[in-house]
Amino acid sequence: MNPILRGLKATYNFFAGDAILLVATAVAFVIGLLLVHALKAPNPLVAIIFVGCVVGGLALTLGRELRGRERQQ
């Protein structure tokens, strides 16, 4: 594995660790940017949508983790 690819993978693992969280956060930033600059939406609305996107990504990740584990009784 070349050093650039190792560096990118290490950066990804440091910041996100999970692709769903990384994508959800990136989508939240893009939607927030569009709402603020293109639609001139009020900041509280943008904040609610931003947090909703991030929490949605966390919920998807948690659901995937729970489905992937064997249940212990």
Secondary structure, 3 states (H helix, E strand, C coil): CCHHHHHHHHHHHHHCCCHHHHHHHHHHHHHHHHHHHCCCCCHHHHHHHHHHHHHHHHHHHHHHHHHHCCCCC
